[in-house]
Amino acid sequence: MTLPLAALIVIIIALVAGALALSGFIWAIRTKQFSIQQLNKGAYLVFDESEPVGQPQDMIFQAAAEKSGGKSHAAS
């Protein structure tokens, strides 16, 4: 196999892979896979009635916050 033939094969494979990736991206856009509702939905799946949004339930972090007076350790 000569170098130009090998380069041609690699270029063809790269073009086919790029076309597949582009078609997958276009499909995702058309089926609204990147909509704001879809992106935000996953962020709220971890919360339920026992741990509502905005109320930390971890006692380890709560005790550390009380010790430091509510200040972040990164800020000091």
N, C-alpha and C positions, 0 to 999 in steps of 0.2 A: 504494500500500500504506500503510495507516495504521499508526500506532505500536502499537496493541494487537495487530494481526494479526502484525506483525513480532516482537513480544515473545512471542506465542504460538508462533510457528514456532521461535524460538530456545529456548524452554523445552522444546518437544517434542524437538528435536534433542539438547538436553542430557540429557533423561531417557532417550532411546534410547541415547546414548553411555554414560551411567552404568550402564544395565542391561547393556549389552554388557561393560563393564569388570567389573562385579560377577559376571556369569556366567563370565567368563574366570578371575577369581580363585577362584571356587568350584570350577571345573574343576581348577585347579592344586592346590588343597588336596586334593580327592578323589583325584587321581591321584598324590599324594605327591610333587609337584614341590618342595615346601619341607621335605622330611624332612632330618634331620641328616646322613644318609648321602649324600644327593644334594648337599647344600651343602658338605660336606667333601671330596667326591670331586674336585671341580675344583681344590681347593687343592693336592692331591698329584699331579696329572697332570704337573706340570713336573719332577718328580723321577724319576730312573731309576737304574740301576746305576752309571753314571759320575758321578753327583752325588747321593749319598744324602741323606736328610733330616737336617738339623742339621750338615752338614759343608760349609762354604762353599768354593767352588772358584775364586772370583774372586781373582786374584793382586793386583789393584789394592787391594782392600779389606783383604786380608790384610797387605800391606806397610804400609798406613796404621795398622792395628791394632798391628803390631809396633813401629812408630815411637813411637806414643803410649803404649806399655806396656799395650795392651788397653783403654784408657779411651776412652769416647765423646767426640767433639768437642762434642756438644750439652751434656754435663754440665759442661764446663769453662768 
